Amino acid sequence: LQWWSPATDAHVASLAATPSNLSGSLPAFGSQRDSRIRSYRGTAAAGGTSAPRVTHAALSPDGMLLATFEVRANAELRQHTCLKLWALRDGAWTLVTRVPQPHAGTLTALAFHPNLLLALTAAHDAKFKLWEAVPAARMAGGTDGRLAVPHGGAAPTPHVPPLRAGAEIGGWSCRSVGFYRQSAAV
């Protein structure tokens, strides 16, 4: 991702949101009938890389948080999508939370709340998910086993008020999942 300032007509910042992985260099395991071996070999035969691409990105209103959603066309280990939540710390983007497979369908929306530390994703799986920032103090010494951990998945959190913009974030977790008449969320 790259940021450009129209006011100064200059490049402001950039972020390598997705790594390049050599799928063909991963160890193959399982039997010949195991589809993982075929996917490793197929990807390796096609050039060895399975390049992810960012399909959605959202910046918080204060410019301190970033959410990205990436898709891999021929992903190793069948992880085709990933939601990443970033924080701007000391002038550099830091990955705070990584959520593999946040939805079963194609993502249709990604946005931040204007005042609270909440993010929303919606997808063709007929679900929308509300993600909330978890304070650093709860991440470090939390006693509730339901809390997400950095780079964790979609664990539910107890009902507490969402953080306000500017609070110290330790990670993100899925606060709630909703749907409306099993229609694709757009």
Solvent accessible surface area in square Angstrom, and as a share of the most:
residue,aa,sasa,rsa
1,L,70,0.35
2,Q,142,0.63
3,W,57,0.20
4,W,147,0.51
5,S,23,0.15
6,P,124,0.78
7,A,100,0.78
8,T,97,0.57
9,D,106,0.55
10,A,42,0.33
11,H,88,0.39
12,V,96,0.55
13,A,37,0.29
14,S,66,0.43
15,L,24,0.12
16,A,94,0.73
17,A,7,0.05
18,T,33,0.19
19,P,70,0.44
20,S,99,0.64
21,N,54,0.28
22,L,106,0.53
23,S,1,0.01
24,G,37,0.35
25,S,83,0.54
26,L,64,0.32
27,P,101,0.63
28,A,56,0.43
29,F,93,0.39
30,G,54,0.52
31,S,66,0.42
32,Q,125,0.55
33,R,213,0.78
34,D,26,0.13
35,S,35,0.23
36,R,83,0.30
37,I,9,0.04
38,R,135,0.49
39,S,34,0.22
40,Y,9,0.04
41,R,123,0.45
42,G,36,0.35
43,T,4,0.02
44,A,42,0.33
45,A,93,0.72
46,A,89,0.69
47,G,60,0.58
48,G,10,0.10
49,T,73,0.42
50,S,7,0.04
51,A,72,0.56
52,P,15,0.09
53,R,143,0.52
54,V,46,0.27
55,T,51,0.30
56,H,52,0.23
57,A,55,0.43
58,A,15,0.12
59,L,81,0.40
60,S,8,0.05
61,P,91,0.57
62,D,72,0.37
63,G,23,0.22
64,M,91,0.40
65,L,8,0.04
66,L,4,0.02
67,A,0,0.00
68,T,2,0.01
69,F,3,0.01
70,E,7,0.03
71,V,34,0.19
72,R,22,0.08
73,A,93,0.72
74,N,73,0.38
75,A,5,0.04
76,E,19,0.09
77,L,90,0.45
78,R,138,0.50
79,Q,75,0.33
80,H,77,0.34
81,T,21,0.12
82,C,5,0.03
83,L,1,0.00
84,K,11,0.05
85,L,1,0.00
86,W,19,0.07
87,A,7,0.05
88,L,50,0.25
89,R,87,0.32
90,D,157,0.81
91,G,72,0.69
92,A,57,0.44
93,W,40,0.14
94,T,53,0.31
95,L,47,0.23
96,V,6,0.03
97,T,0,0.00
98,R,72,0.26
99,V,3,0.02
100,P,47,0.29
101,Q,82,0.37
102,P,2,0.01
103,H,10,0.05
104,A,101,0.78
105,G,20,0.19
106,T,96,0.56
107,L,6,0.03
108,T,39,0.23
109,A,29,0.23
110,L,21,0.11
111,A,48,0.37
112,F,27,0.11
113,H,68,0.30
114,P,90,0.56
115,N,89,0.45
116,L,38,0.19
117,L,8,0.04
118,L,14,0.07
119,A,2,0.01
120,L,62,0.31
121,T,0,0.00
122,A,4,0.03
123,A,0,0.00
124,H,101,0.45
125,D,31,0.16
126,A,9,0.07
127,K,80,0.34
128,F,84,0.35
129,K,25,0.11
130,L,48,0.24
131,W,0,0.00
132,E,3,0.01
133,A,3,0.02
134,V,0,0.00
135,P,29,0.18
136,A,36,0.28
137,A,82,0.64
138,R,61,0.22
139,M,35,0.16
140,A,95,0.74
141,G,57,0.55
142,G,39,0.37
143,T,140,0.82
144,D,46,0.24
145,G,81,0.78
146,R,124,0.45
147,L,24,0.12
148,A,5,0.04
149,V,93,0.53
150,P,62,0.39
151,H,97,0.43
152,G,12,0.12
153,G,34,0.33
154,A,50,0.39
155,A,31,0.24
156,P,76,0.48
157,T,13,0.08
158,P,33,0.20
159,H,166,0.74
160,V,46,0.27
161,P,113,0.71
162,P,35,0.22
163,L,37,0.18
164,R,159,0.58
165,A,54,0.42
166,G,75,0.72
167,A,41,0.31
168,E,116,0.52
169,I,10,0.05
170,G,15,0.15
171,G,0,0.00
172,W,1,0.00
173,S,0,0.00
174,C,5,0.03
175,R,45,0.16
176,S,54,0.35
177,V,78,0.45
178,G,14,0.13
179,F,118,0.49
180,Y,145,0.55
181,R,190,0.69
182,Q,126,0.56
183,S,59,0.38
184,A,46,0.35
185,A,18,0.14
186,V,144,0.83
